[in-house]
Amino acid sequence: MSKVTLSGYITVPAEDLEAVLRELPNHIILTHQEPGCLVFTVTRDAKNLHRFDVFEEFTDKAAFEKHQARVQASQWGQITKNVERFYTVTGG
């Protein structure tokens, strides 16, 4: 199996920005603890404060799919339900 990489960005509505900023550190910690997580970064854009660049790398498709399932069922998943996602996923 090959690594799975996700790259892109999210845009956060103004009404959700405070909650996203509050929960983001916990989301990053939990993701780093997941088996198969190689790289996980979320970086706020300096010019557009509603945009966050995302880069993820997992050991294989199974690890990536487990991550996606955990996220959907998590506090982060609830907080980011209105976030627009612009991702490219490769590998697997």
PyMOL Python script that loads the backbone (N, CA, C, O; Angstrom):
from pymol import cmd

cmd.read_pdbstr("""\
ATOM      1  N   MET A   1       0.836  -1.195   0.000  1.00  0.00           N
ATOM      2  CA  MET A   1       0.000   0.000   0.000  1.00  0.00           C
ATOM      3  C   MET A   1       0.872   1.245   0.000  1.00  0.00           C
ATOM      4  O   MET A   1       1.991   1.238   0.511  1.00  0.00           O
ATOM      5  N   SER A   2       0.347   2.298  -0.573  1.00  0.00           N
ATOM      6  CA  SER A   2       1.114   3.534  -0.636  1.00  0.00           C
ATOM      7  C   SER A   2       0.524   4.590   0.286  1.00  0.00           C
ATOM      8  O   SER A   2      -0.627   4.510   0.713  1.00  0.00           O
ATOM      9  N   LYS A   3       1.348   5.566   0.570  1.00  0.00           N
ATOM     10  CA  LYS A   3       0.922   6.671   1.428  1.00  0.00           C
ATOM     11  C   LYS A   3      -0.254   7.408   0.787  1.00  0.00           C
ATOM     12  O   LYS A   3      -0.420   7.418  -0.432  1.00  0.00           O
ATOM     13  N   VAL A   4      -1.053   8.016   1.640  1.00  0.00           N
ATOM     14  CA  VAL A   4      -2.144   8.881   1.197  1.00  0.00           C
ATOM     15  C   VAL A   4      -1.817  10.290   1.655  1.00  0.00           C
ATOM     16  O   VAL A   4      -1.491  10.521   2.819  1.00  0.00           O
ATOM     17  N   THR A   5      -1.909  11.223   0.726  1.00  0.00           N
ATOM     18  CA  THR A   5      -1.623  12.628   1.009  1.00  0.00           C
ATOM     19  C   THR A   5      -2.852  13.469   0.689  1.00  0.00           C
ATOM     20  O   THR A   5      -3.467  13.314  -0.366  1.00  0.00           O
ATOM     21  N   LEU A   6      -3.196  14.346   1.598  1.00  0.00           N
ATOM     22  CA  LEU A   6      -4.260  15.315   1.384  1.00  0.00           C
ATOM     23  C   LEU A   6      -3.621  16.687   1.476  1.00  0.00           C
ATOM     24  O   LEU A   6      -2.893  16.981   2.424  1.00  0.00           O
ATOM     25  N   SER A   7      -3.898  17.530   0.481  1.00  0.00           N
ATOM     26  CA  SER A   7      -3.405  18.910   0.526  1.00  0.00           C
ATOM     27  C   SER A   7      -4.492  19.834   0.019  1.00  0.00           C
ATOM     28  O   SER A   7      -5.291  19.468  -0.844  1.00  0.00           O
ATOM     29  N   GLY A   8      -4.509  21.026   0.564  1.00  0.00           N
ATOM     30  CA  GLY A   8      -5.497  22.007   0.161  1.00  0.00           C
ATOM     31  C   GLY A   8      -5.748  23.010   1.267  1.00  0.00           C
ATOM     32  O   GLY A   8      -4.842  23.376   2.016  1.00  0.00           O
ATOM     33  N   TYR A   9      -6.993  23.447   1.356  1.00  0.00           N
ATOM     34  CA  TYR A   9      -7.321  24.445   2.367  1.00  0.00           C
ATOM     35  C   TYR A   9      -8.794  24.382   2.722  1.00  0.00           C
ATOM     36  O   TYR A   9      -9.608  23.791   2.011  1.00  0.00           O
ATOM     37  N   ILE A  10      -9.109  25.007   3.840  1.00  0.00           N
ATOM     38  CA  ILE A  10     -10.495  25.190   4.255  1.00  0.00           C
ATOM     39  C   ILE A  10     -10.750  26.684   4.403  1.00  0.00           C
ATOM     40  O   ILE A  10      -9.834  27.461   4.673  1.00  0.00           O
ATOM     41  N   THR A  11     -11.999  27.069   4.223  1.00  0.00           N
ATOM     42  CA  THR A  11     -12.405  28.440   4.532  1.00  0.00           C
ATOM     43  C   THR A  11     -13.484  28.351   5.610  1.00  0.00           C
ATOM     44  O   THR A  11     -14.425  27.562   5.518  1.00  0.00           O
ATOM     45  N   VAL A  12     -13.315  29.178   6.623  1.00  0.00           N
ATOM     46  CA  VAL A  12     -14.164  29.132   7.809  1.00  0.00           C
ATOM     47  C   VAL A  12     -15.077  30.352   7.826  1.00  0.00           C
ATOM     48  O   VAL A  12     -14.600  31.483   7.740  1.00  0.00           O
ATOM     49  N   PRO A  13     -16.389  30.132   7.936  1.00  0.00           N
ATOM     50  CA  PRO A  13     -17.305  31.268   8.052  1.00  0.00           C
ATOM     51  C   PRO A  13     -17.015  32.092   9.305  1.00  0.00           C
ATOM     52  O   PRO A  13     -16.571  31.555  10.321  1.00  0.00           O
ATOM     53  N   ALA A  14     -17.266  33.382   9.227  1.00  0.00           N
ATOM     54  CA  ALA A  14     -16.983  34.289  10.339  1.00  0.00           C
ATOM     55  C   ALA A  14     -17.637  33.824  11.635  1.00  0.00           C
ATOM     56  O   ALA A  14     -17.034  33.920  12.704  1.00  0.00           O
ATOM     57  N   GLU A  15     -18.860  33.324  11.548  1.00  0.00           N
ATOM     58  CA  GLU A  15     -19.578  32.931  12.760  1.00  0.00           C
ATOM     59  C   GLU A  15     -18.990  31.680  13.426  1.00  0.00           C
ATOM     60  O   GLU A  15     -19.296  31.401  14.585  1.00  0.00           O
ATOM     61  N   ASP A  16     -18.159  30.934  12.714  1.00  0.00           N
ATOM     62  CA  ASP A  16     -17.553  29.717  13.268  1.00  0.00           C
ATOM     63  C   ASP A  16     -16.076  29.883  13.609  1.00  0.00           C
ATOM     64  O   ASP A  16     -15.466  28.976  14.174  1.00  0.00           O
ATOM     65  N   LEU A  17     -15.503  31.021  13.275  1.00  0.00           N
ATOM     66  CA  LEU A  17     -14.056  31.193  13.390  1.00  0.00           C
ATOM     67  C   LEU A  17     -13.552  31.035  14.830  1.00  0.00           C
ATOM     68  O   LEU A  17     -12.546  30.362  15.053  1.00  0.00           O
ATOM     69  N   GLU A  18     -14.212  31.625  15.781  1.00  0.00           N
ATOM     70  CA  GLU A  18     -13.759  31.548  17.178  1.00  0.00           C
ATOM     71  C   GLU A  18     -13.748  30.095  17.668  1.00  0.00           C
ATOM     72  O   GLU A  18     -12.788  29.665  18.308  1.00  0.00           O
ATOM     73  N   ALA A  19     -14.790  29.355  17.376  1.00  0.00           N
ATOM     74  CA  ALA A  19     -14.874  27.950  17.803  1.00  0.00           C
ATOM     75  C   ALA A  19     -13.804  27.108  17.112  1.00  0.00           C
ATOM     76  O   ALA A  19     -13.208  26.233  17.740  1.00  0.00           O
ATOM     77  N   VAL A  20     -13.555  27.360  15.835  1.00  0.00           N
ATOM     78  CA  VAL A  20     -12.522  26.635  15.104  1.00  0.00           C
ATOM     79  C   VAL A  20     -11.149  26.902  15.712  1.00  0.00           C
ATOM     80  O   VAL A  20     -10.367  25.973  15.915  1.00  0.00           O
ATOM     81  N   LEU A  21     -10.856  28.154  15.998  1.00  0.00           N
ATOM     82  CA  LEU A  21      -9.566  28.498  16.600  1.00  0.00           C
ATOM     83  C   LEU A  21      -9.400  27.865  17.977  1.00  0.00           C
ATOM     84  O   LEU A  21      -8.297  27.463  18.348  1.00  0.00           O
ATOM     85  N   ARG A  22     -10.472  27.775  18.723  1.00  0.00           N
ATOM     86  CA  ARG A  22     -10.425  27.192  20.063  1.00  0.00           C
ATOM     87  C   ARG A  22     -10.198  25.674  19.998  1.00  0.00           C
ATOM     88  O   ARG A  22      -9.463  25.129  20.822  1.00  0.00           O
ATOM     89  N   GLU A  23     -10.816  24.992  19.036  1.00  0.00           N
ATOM     90  CA  GLU A  23     -10.743  23.534  18.966  1.00  0.00           C
ATOM     91  C   GLU A  23      -9.563  23.027  18.130  1.00  0.00           C
ATOM     92  O   GLU A  23      -9.175  21.867  18.268  1.00  0.00           O
ATOM     93  N   LEU A  24      -8.994  23.857  17.280  1.00  0.00           N
ATOM     94  CA  LEU A  24      -7.928  23.420  16.377  1.00  0.00           C
ATOM     95  C   LEU A  24      -6.738  22.765  17.089  1.00  0.00           C
ATOM     96  O   LEU A  24      -6.296  21.707  16.641  1.00  0.00           O
ATOM     97  N   PRO A  25      -6.202  23.331  18.163  1.00  0.00           N
ATOM     98  CA  PRO A  25      -5.066  22.668  18.822  1.00  0.00           C
ATOM     99  C   PRO A  25      -5.384  21.235  19.268  1.00  0.00           C
ATOM    100  O   PRO A  25      -4.545  20.346  19.126  1.00  0.00           O
ATOM    101  N   ASN A  26      -6.573  21.011  19.798  1.00  0.00           N
ATOM    102  CA  ASN A  26      -6.977  19.675  20.223  1.00  0.00           C
ATOM    103  C   ASN A  26      -7.089  18.740  19.013  1.00  0.00           C
ATOM    104  O   ASN A  26      -6.665  17.586  19.077  1.00  0.00           O
ATOM    105  N   HIS A  27      -7.651  19.234  17.925  1.00  0.00           N
ATOM    106  CA  HIS A  27      -7.778  18.437  16.697  1.00  0.00           C
ATOM    107  C   HIS A  27      -6.397  18.007  16.190  1.00  0.00           C
ATOM    108  O   HIS A  27      -6.217  16.864  15.770  1.00  0.00           O
ATOM    109  N   ILE A  28      -5.444  18.906  16.230  1.00  0.00           N
ATOM    110  CA  ILE A  28      -4.088  18.594  15.779  1.00  0.00           C
ATOM    111  C   ILE A  28      -3.458  17.532  16.686  1.00  0.00           C
ATOM    112  O   ILE A  28      -2.863  16.573  16.194  1.00  0.00           O
ATOM    113  N   ILE A  29      -3.586  17.696  17.993  1.00  0.00           N
ATOM    114  CA  ILE A  29      -3.027  16.718  18.940  1.00  0.00           C
ATOM    115  C   ILE A  29      -3.630  15.334  18.708  1.00  0.00           C
ATOM    116  O   ILE A  29      -2.902  14.345  18.614  1.00  0.00           O
ATOM    117  N   LEU A  30      -4.957  15.263  18.617  1.00  0.00           N
ATOM    118  CA  LEU A  30      -5.618  13.973  18.420  1.00  0.00           C
ATOM    119  C   LEU A  30      -5.200  13.318  17.110  1.00  0.00           C
ATOM    120  O   LEU A  30      -5.014  12.102  17.056  1.00  0.00           O
ATOM    121  N   THR A  31      -5.053  14.107  16.062  1.00  0.00           N
ATOM    122  CA  THR A  31      -4.656  13.549  14.771  1.00  0.00           C
ATOM    123  C   THR A  31      -3.233  13.031  14.823  1.00  0.00           C
ATOM    124  O   THR A  31      -2.956  11.957  14.290  1.00  0.00           O
ATOM    125  N   HIS A  32      -2.326  13.759  15.445  1.00  0.00           N
ATOM    126  CA  HIS A  32      -0.937  13.292  15.568  1.00  0.00           C
ATOM    127  C   HIS A  32      -0.851  11.976  16.336  1.00  0.00           C
ATOM    128  O   HIS A  32       0.083  11.203  16.125  1.00  0.00           O
ATOM    129  N   GLN A  33      -1.797  11.712  17.211  1.00  0.00           N
ATOM    130  CA  GLN A  33      -1.801  10.481  18.008  1.00  0.00           C
ATOM    131  C   GLN A  33      -2.364   9.281  17.251  1.00  0.00           C
ATOM    132  O   GLN A  33      -2.235   8.147  17.711  1.00  0.00           O
ATOM    133  N   GLU A  34      -2.977   9.515  16.112  1.00  0.00           N
ATOM    134  CA  GLU A  34      -3.591   8.419  15.355  1.00  0.00           C
ATOM    135  C   GLU A  34      -2.527   7.516  14.736  1.00  0.00           C
ATOM    136  O   GLU A  34      -1.528   7.999  14.201  1.00  0.00           O
ATOM    137  N   PRO A  35      -2.750   6.187  14.813  1.00  0.00           N
ATOM    138  CA  PRO A  35      -1.845   5.279  14.120  1.00  0.00           C
ATOM    139  C   PRO A  35      -1.840   5.582  12.614  1.00  0.00           C
ATOM    140  O   PRO A  35      -2.895   5.744  12.001  1.00  0.00           O
ATOM    141  N   GLY A  36      -0.656   5.656  12.042  1.00  0.00           N
ATOM    142  CA  GLY A  36      -0.547   5.891  10.609  1.00  0.00           C
ATOM    143  C   GLY A  36      -0.404   7.342  10.204  1.00  0.00           C
ATOM    144  O   GLY A  36      -0.157   7.624   9.031  1.00  0.00           O
ATOM    145  N   CYS A  37      -0.550   8.275  11.136  1.00  0.00           N
ATOM    146  CA  CYS A  37      -0.372   9.692  10.804  1.00  0.00           C
ATOM    147  C   CYS A  37       1.123   9.992  10.717  1.00  0.00           C
ATOM    148  O   CYS A  37       1.862   9.824  11.687  1.00  0.00           O
ATOM    149  N   LEU A  38       1.549  10.432   9.552  1.00  0.00           N
ATOM    150  CA  LEU A  38       2.952  10.799   9.337  1.00  0.00           C
ATOM    151  C   LEU A  38       3.155  12.304   9.458  1.00  0.00           C
ATOM    152  O   LEU A  38       4.107  12.761  10.091  1.00  0.00           O
ATOM    153  N   VAL A  39       2.261  13.065   8.852  1.00  0.00           N
ATOM    154  CA  VAL A  39       2.343  14.528   8.858  1.00  0.00           C
ATOM    155  C   VAL A  39       0.921  15.068   8.941  1.00  0.00           C
ATOM    156  O   VAL A  39       0.016  14.568   8.274  1.00  0.00           O
ATOM    157  N   PHE A  40       0.735  16.096   9.768  1.00  0.00           N
ATOM    158  CA  PHE A  40      -0.556  16.769   9.827  1.00  0.00           C
ATOM    159  C   PHE A  40      -0.308  18.213  10.222  1.00  0.00           C
ATOM    160  O   PHE A  40       0.099  18.495  11.349  1.00  0.00           O
ATOM    161  N   THR A  41      -0.553  19.128   9.291  1.00  0.00           N
ATOM    162  CA  THR A  41      -0.375  20.548   9.584  1.00  0.00           C
ATOM    163  C   THR A  41      -1.607  21.325   9.128  1.00  0.00           C
ATOM    164  O   THR A  41      -2.195  21.041   8.085  1.00  0.00           O
ATOM    165  N   VAL A  42      -1.972  22.295   9.928  1.00  0.00           N
ATOM    166  CA  VAL A  42      -3.031  23.240   9.598  1.00  0.00           C
ATOM    167  C   VAL A  42      -2.470  24.612   9.925  1.00  0.00           C
ATOM    168  O   VAL A  42      -2.141  24.900  11.075  1.00  0.00           O
ATOM    169  N   THR A  43      -2.362  25.454   8.910  1.00  0.00           N
ATOM    170  CA  THR A  43      -1.720  26.759   9.068  1.00  0.00           C
ATOM    171  C   THR A  43      -2.664  27.867   8.620  1.00  0.00           C
ATOM    172  O   THR A  43      -3.178  27.842   7.502  1.00  0.00           O
ATOM    173  N   ARG A  44      -2.885  28.820   9.485  1.00  0.00           N
ATOM    174  CA  ARG A  44      -3.758  29.951   9.150  1.00  0.00           C
ATOM    175  C   ARG A  44      -3.050  30.872   8.175  1.00  0.00           C
ATOM    176  O   ARG A  44      -1.884  31.216   8.366  1.00  0.00           O
ATOM    177  N   ASP A  45      -3.759  31.269   7.132  1.00  0.00           N
ATOM    178  CA  ASP A  45      -3.218  32.170   6.125  1.00  0.00           C
ATOM    179  C   ASP A  45      -3.031  33.568   6.727  1.00  0.00           C
ATOM    180  O   ASP A  45      -3.910  34.068   7.430  1.00  0.00           O
ATOM    181  N   ALA A  46      -1.908  34.181   6.454  1.00  0.00           N
ATOM    182  CA  ALA A  46      -1.595  35.492   7.037  1.00  0.00           C
ATOM    183  C   ALA A  46      -2.445  36.617   6.441  1.00  0.00           C
ATOM    184  O   ALA A  46      -2.692  37.619   7.112  1.00  0.00           O
ATOM    185  N   LYS A  47      -2.890  36.470   5.210  1.00  0.00           N
ATOM    186  CA  LYS A  47      -3.665  37.533   4.549  1.00  0.00           C
ATOM    187  C   LYS A  47      -5.170  37.320   4.639  1.00  0.00           C
ATOM    188  O   LYS A  47      -5.933  38.278   4.765  1.00  0.00           O
ATOM    189  N   ASN A  48      -5.593  36.067   4.574  1.00  0.00           N
ATOM    190  CA  ASN A  48      -7.017  35.737   4.673  1.00  0.00           C
ATOM    191  C   ASN A  48      -7.207  34.924   5.946  1.00  0.00           C
ATOM    192  O   ASN A  48      -6.956  33.719   5.952  1.00  0.00           O
ATOM    193  N   LEU A  49      -7.640  35.555   7.004  1.00  0.00           N
ATOM    194  CA  LEU A  49      -7.718  34.919   8.315  1.00  0.00           C
ATOM    195  C   LEU A  49      -8.825  33.867   8.416  1.00  0.00           C
ATOM    196  O   LEU A  49      -8.943  33.194   9.440  1.00  0.00           O
ATOM    197  N   HIS A  50      -9.624  33.720   7.380  1.00  0.00           N
ATOM    198  CA  HIS A  50     -10.660  32.691   7.339  1.00  0.00           C
ATOM    199  C   HIS A  50     -10.188  31.454   6.574  1.00  0.00           C
ATOM    200  O   HIS A  50     -10.923  30.472   6.472  1.00  0.00           O
ATOM    201  N   ARG A  51      -8.969  31.497   6.038  1.00  0.00           N
ATOM    202  CA  ARG A  51      -8.409  30.381   5.272  1.00  0.00           C
ATOM    203  C   ARG A  51      -7.325  29.680   6.096  1.00  0.00           C
ATOM    204  O   ARG A  51      -6.486  30.321   6.730  1.00  0.00           O
ATOM    205  N   PHE A  52      -7.370  28.355   6.067  1.00  0.00           N
ATOM    206  CA  PHE A  52      -6.379  27.526   6.751  1.00  0.00           C
ATOM    207  C   PHE A  52      -5.850  26.501   5.752  1.00  0.00           C
ATOM    208  O   PHE A  52      -6.619  25.720   5.192  1.00  0.00           O
ATOM    209  N   ASP A  53      -4.546  26.507   5.533  1.00  0.00           N
ATOM    210  CA  ASP A  53      -3.925  25.536   4.642  1.00  0.00           C
ATOM    211  C   ASP A  53      -3.744  24.227   5.401  1.00  0.00           C
ATOM    212  O   ASP A  53      -3.341  24.217   6.564  1.00  0.00           O
ATOM    213  N   VAL A  54      -4.050  23.122   4.722  1.00  0.00           N
ATOM    214  CA  VAL A  54      -4.038  21.801   5.344  1.00  0.00           C
ATOM    215  C   VAL A  54      -3.126  20.872   4.553  1.00  0.00           C
ATOM    216  O   VAL A  54      -3.172  20.837   3.324  1.00  0.00           O
ATOM    217  N   PHE A  55      -2.296  20.119   5.271  1.00  0.00           N
ATOM    218  CA  PHE A  55      -1.480  19.082   4.651  1.00  0.00           C
ATOM    219  C   PHE A  55      -1.483  17.876   5.571  1.00  0.00           C
ATOM    220  O   PHE A  55      -1.161  17.983   6.755  1.00  0.00           O
ATOM    221  N   GLU A  56      -1.850  16.721   5.017  1.00  0.00           N
ATOM    222  CA  GLU A  56      -1.918  15.485   5.785  1.00  0.00           C
ATOM    223  C   GLU A  56      -1.203  14.391   5.008  1.00  0.00           C
ATOM    224  O   GLU A  56      -1.265  14.339   3.780  1.00  0.00           O
ATOM    225  N   GLU A  57      -0.524  13.520   5.743  1.00  0.00           N
ATOM    226  CA  GLU A  57       0.075  12.352   5.118  1.00  0.00           C
ATOM    227  C   GLU A  57      -0.110  11.173   6.065  1.00  0.00           C
ATOM    228  O   GLU A  57       0.253  11.239   7.239  1.00  0.00           O
ATOM    229  N   PHE A  58      -0.682  10.089   5.534  1.00  0.00           N
ATOM    230  CA  PHE A  58      -0.917   8.879   6.303  1.00  0.00           C
ATOM    231  C   PHE A  58      -0.220   7.706   5.631  1.00  0.00           C
ATOM    232  O   PHE A  58       0.025   7.723   4.425  1.00  0.00           O
ATOM    233  N   THR A  59       0.097   6.692   6.420  1.00  0.00           N
ATOM    234  CA  THR A  59       0.868   5.553   5.916  1.00  0.00           C
ATOM    235  C   THR A  59       0.157   4.806   4.803  1.00  0.00           C
ATOM    236  O   THR A  59       0.799   4.281   3.894  1.00  0.00           O
ATOM    237  N   ASP A  60      -1.176   4.755   4.872  1.00  0.00           N
ATOM    238  CA  ASP A  60      -1.930   4.012   3.861  1.00  0.00           C
ATOM    239  C   ASP A  60      -3.394   4.441   3.872  1.00  0.00           C
ATOM    240  O   ASP A  60      -3.813   5.267   4.683  1.00  0.00           O
ATOM    241  N   LYS A  61      -4.157   3.861   2.952  1.00  0.00           N
ATOM    242  CA  LYS A  61      -5.566   4.219   2.798  1.00  0.00           C
ATOM    243  C   LYS A  61      -6.372   3.897   4.054  1.00  0.00           C
ATOM    244  O   LYS A  61      -7.247   4.671   4.443  1.00  0.00           O
ATOM    245  N   ALA A  62      -6.087   2.771   4.687  1.00  0.00           N
ATOM    246  CA  ALA A  62      -6.833   2.384   5.894  1.00  0.00           C
ATOM    247  C   ALA A  62      -6.651   3.410   7.011  1.00  0.00           C
ATOM    248  O   ALA A  62      -7.621   3.789   7.668  1.00  0.00           O
ATOM    249  N   ALA A  63      -5.420   3.861   7.227  1.00  0.00           N
ATOM    250  CA  ALA A  63      -5.157   4.864   8.262  1.00  0.00           C
ATOM    251  C   ALA A  63      -5.863   6.176   7.927  1.00  0.00           C
ATOM    252  O   ALA A  63      -6.424   6.824   8.810  1.00  0.00           O
ATOM    253  N   PHE A  64      -5.836   6.565   6.667  1.00  0.00           N
ATOM    254  CA  PHE A  64      -6.492   7.799   6.237  1.00  0.00           C
ATOM    255  C   PHE A  64      -8.003   7.697   6.451  1.00  0.00           C
ATOM    256  O   PHE A  64      -8.627   8.639   6.939  1.00  0.00           O
ATOM    257  N   GLU A  65      -8.588   6.558   6.088  1.00  0.00           N
ATOM    258  CA  GLU A  65     -10.033   6.383   6.251  1.00  0.00           C
ATOM    259  C   GLU A  65     -10.440   6.371   7.723  1.00  0.00           C
ATOM    260  O   GLU A  65     -11.501   6.889   8.071  1.00  0.00           O
ATOM    261  N   LYS A  66      -9.618   5.791   8.585  1.00  0.00           N
ATOM    262  CA  LYS A  66      -9.900   5.827  10.021  1.00  0.00           C
ATOM    263  C   LYS A  66      -9.858   7.256  10.538  1.00  0.00           C
ATOM    264  O   LYS A  66     -10.677   7.646  11.371  1.00  0.00           O
ATOM    265  N   HIS A  67      -8.900   8.037  10.041  1.00  0.00           N
ATOM    266  CA  HIS A  67      -8.817   9.448  10.419  1.00  0.00           C
ATOM    267  C   HIS A  67     -10.093  10.184  10.005  1.00  0.00           C
ATOM    268  O   HIS A  67     -10.678  10.919  10.800  1.00  0.00           O
ATOM    269  N   GLN A  68     -10.513   9.984   8.775  1.00  0.00           N
ATOM    270  CA  GLN A  68     -11.712  10.662   8.282  1.00  0.00           C
ATOM    271  C   GLN A  68     -12.939  10.297   9.128  1.00  0.00           C
ATOM    272  O   GLN A  68     -13.753  11.163   9.447  1.00  0.00           O
ATOM    273  N   ALA A  69     -13.066   9.032   9.485  1.00  0.00           N
ATOM    274  CA  ALA A  69     -14.200   8.592  10.304  1.00  0.00           C
ATOM    275  C   ALA A  69     -14.147   9.213  11.692  1.00  0.00           C
ATOM    276  O   ALA A  69     -15.171   9.646  12.220  1.00  0.00           O
ATOM    277  N   ARG A  70     -12.942   9.258  12.291  1.00  0.00           N
ATOM    278  CA  ARG A  70     -12.809   9.867  13.616  1.00  0.00           C
ATOM    279  C   ARG A  70     -13.191  11.336  13.573  1.00  0.00           C
ATOM    280  O   ARG A  70     -13.893  11.833  14.454  1.00  0.00           O
ATOM    281  N   VAL A  71     -12.726  12.020  12.549  1.00  0.00           N
ATOM    282  CA  VAL A  71     -13.007  13.457  12.430  1.00  0.00           C
ATOM    283  C   VAL A  71     -14.509  13.704  12.333  1.00  0.00           C
ATOM    284  O   VAL A  71     -15.032  14.600  12.996  1.00  0.00           O
ATOM    285  N   GLN A  72     -15.198  12.930  11.524  1.00  0.00           N
ATOM    286  CA  GLN A  72     -16.644  13.135  11.361  1.00  0.00           C
ATOM    287  C   GLN A  72     -17.402  12.962  12.668  1.00  0.00           C
ATOM    288  O   GLN A  72     -18.408  13.633  12.895  1.00  0.00           O
ATOM    289  N   ALA A  73     -16.928  12.067  13.527  1.00  0.00           N
ATOM    290  CA  ALA A  73     -17.613  11.784  14.788  1.00  0.00           C
ATOM    291  C   ALA A  73     -17.108  12.639  15.947  1.00  0.00           C
ATOM    292  O   ALA A  73     -17.558  12.465  17.079  1.00  0.00           O
ATOM    293  N   SER A  74     -16.186  13.554  15.684  1.00  0.00           N
ATOM    294  CA  SER A  74     -15.533  14.317  16.748  1.00  0.00           C
ATOM    295  C   SER A  74     -16.154  15.700  16.958  1.00  0.00           C
ATOM    296  O   SER A  74     -17.000  16.153  16.188  1.00  0.00           O
ATOM    297  N   GLN A  75     -15.701  16.342  18.021  1.00  0.00           N
ATOM    298  CA  GLN A  75     -16.071  17.738  18.281  1.00  0.00           C
ATOM    299  C   GLN A  75     -15.660  18.613  17.099  1.00  0.00           C
ATOM    300  O   GLN A  75     -16.401  19.507  16.690  1.00  0.00           O
ATOM    301  N   TRP A  76     -14.471  18.346  16.553  1.00  0.00           N
ATOM    302  CA  TRP A  76     -13.990  19.096  15.377  1.00  0.00           C
ATOM    303  C   TRP A  76     -14.973  18.955  14.218  1.00  0.00           C
ATOM    304  O   TRP A  76     -15.280  19.931  13.534  1.00  0.00           O
ATOM    305  N   GLY A  77     -15.456  17.756  14.007  1.00  0.00           N
ATOM    306  CA  GLY A  77     -16.416  17.517  12.928  1.00  0.00           C
ATOM    307  C   GLY A  77     -17.672  18.352  13.091  1.00  0.00           C
ATOM    308  O   GLY A  77     -18.207  18.875  12.113  1.00  0.00           O
ATOM    309  N   GLN A  78     -18.145  18.480  14.326  1.00  0.00           N
ATOM    310  CA  GLN A  78     -19.324  19.302  14.595  1.00  0.00           C
ATOM    311  C   GLN A  78     -19.049  20.785  14.359  1.00  0.00           C
ATOM    312  O   GLN A  78     -19.835  21.487  13.724  1.00  0.00           O
ATOM    313  N   ILE A  79     -17.917  21.240  14.884  1.00  0.00           N
ATOM    314  CA  ILE A  79     -17.568  22.661  14.787  1.00  0.00           C
ATOM    315  C   ILE A  79     -17.349  23.096  13.338  1.00  0.00           C
ATOM    316  O   ILE A  79     -17.638  24.235  12.974  1.00  0.00           O
ATOM    317  N   THR A  80     -16.839  22.182  12.519  1.00  0.00           N
ATOM    318  CA  THR A  80     -16.480  22.540  11.139  1.00  0.00           C
ATOM    319  C   THR A  80     -17.515  22.108  10.110  1.00  0.00           C
ATOM    320  O   THR A  80     -17.199  22.023   8.924  1.00  0.00           O
ATOM    321  N   LYS A  81     -18.735  21.835  10.532  1.00  0.00           N
ATOM    322  CA  LYS A  81     -19.745  21.369   9.578  1.00  0.00           C
ATOM    323  C   LYS A  81     -20.073  22.405   8.498  1.00  0.00           C
ATOM    324  O   LYS A  81     -20.533  22.034   7.418  1.00  0.00           O
ATOM    325  N   ASN A  82     -19.850  23.683   8.765  1.00  0.00           N
ATOM    326  CA  ASN A  82     -20.133  24.731   7.777  1.00  0.00           C
ATOM    327  C   ASN A  82     -18.892  25.199   7.008  1.00  0.00           C
ATOM    328  O   ASN A  82     -18.970  26.102   6.174  1.00  0.00           O
ATOM    329  N   VAL A  83     -17.769  24.582   7.296  1.00  0.00           N
ATOM    330  CA  VAL A  83     -16.502  24.948   6.656  1.00  0.00           C
ATOM    331  C   VAL A  83     -16.494  24.431   5.215  1.00  0.00           C
ATOM    332  O   VAL A  83     -16.949  23.320   4.945  1.00  0.00           O
ATOM    333  N   GLU A  84     -15.979  25.242   4.303  1.00  0.00           N
ATOM    334  CA  GLU A  84     -15.798  24.796   2.921  1.00  0.00           C
ATOM    335  C   GLU A  84     -14.418  24.176   2.792  1.00  0.00           C
ATOM    336  O   GLU A  84     -13.427  24.740   3.256  1.00  0.00           O
ATOM    337  N   ARG A  85     -14.360  23.005   2.155  1.00  0.00           N
ATOM    338  CA  ARG A  85     -13.110  22.251   2.014  1.00  0.00           C
ATOM    339  C   ARG A  85     -12.703  22.184   0.545  1.00  0.00           C
ATOM    340  O   ARG A  85     -13.518  21.890  -0.329  1.00  0.00           O
ATOM    341  N   PHE A  86     -11.429  22.462   0.296  1.00  0.00           N
ATOM    342  CA  PHE A  86     -10.875  22.427  -1.049  1.00  0.00           C
ATOM    343  C   PHE A  86      -9.618  21.558  -0.984  1.00  0.00           C
ATOM    344  O   PHE A  86      -8.525  22.066  -0.736  1.00  0.00           O
ATOM    345  N   TYR A  87      -9.768  20.257  -1.205  1.00  0.00           N
ATOM    346  CA  TYR A  87      -8.694  19.299  -1.008  1.00  0.00           C
ATOM    347  C   TYR A  87      -8.395  18.518  -2.278  1.00  0.00           C
ATOM    348  O   TYR A  87      -9.247  18.343  -3.149  1.00  0.00           O
ATOM    349  N   THR A  88      -7.163  18.061  -2.349  1.00  0.00           N
ATOM    350  CA  THR A  88      -6.748  17.057  -3.319  1.00  0.00           C
ATOM    351  C   THR A  88      -6.175  15.895  -2.520  1.00  0.00           C
ATOM    352  O   THR A  88      -5.326  16.092  -1.651  1.00  0.00           O
ATOM    353  N   VAL A  89      -6.640  14.688  -2.812  1.00  0.00           N
ATOM    354  CA  VAL A  89      -6.155  13.488  -2.137  1.00  0.00           C
ATOM    355  C   VAL A  89      -5.464  12.612  -3.168  1.00  0.00           C
ATOM    356  O   VAL A  89      -6.025  12.324  -4.225  1.00  0.00           O
ATOM    357  N   THR A  90      -4.234  12.185  -2.854  1.00  0.00           N
ATOM    358  CA  THR A  90      -3.479  11.322  -3.752  1.00  0.00           C
ATOM    359  C   THR A  90      -2.965  10.108  -3.002  1.00  0.00           C
ATOM    360  O   THR A  90      -2.825  10.127  -1.779  1.00  0.00           O
ATOM    361  N   GLY A  91      -2.689   9.061  -3.747  1.00  0.00           N
ATOM    362  CA  GLY A  91      -2.132   7.840  -3.170  1.00  0.00           C
ATOM    363  C   GLY A  91      -3.200   6.888  -2.727  1.00  0.00           C
ATOM    364  O   GLY A  91      -4.387   7.072  -2.999  1.00  0.00           O
ATOM    365  N   GLY A  92      -2.743   5.839  -2.022  1.00  0.00           N
ATOM    366  CA  GLY A  92      -3.674   4.865  -1.498  1.00  0.00           C
ATOM    367  C   GLY A  92      -3.780   3.708  -2.400  1.00  0.00           C
ATOM    368  O   GLY A  92      -4.528   2.772  -2.118  1.00  0.00           O
TER     369      GLY A  92
END
""", "prot")
cmd.dss("prot")
cmd.show_as("cartoon", "prot")
cmd.util.cbc("prot")
cmd.orient("prot")
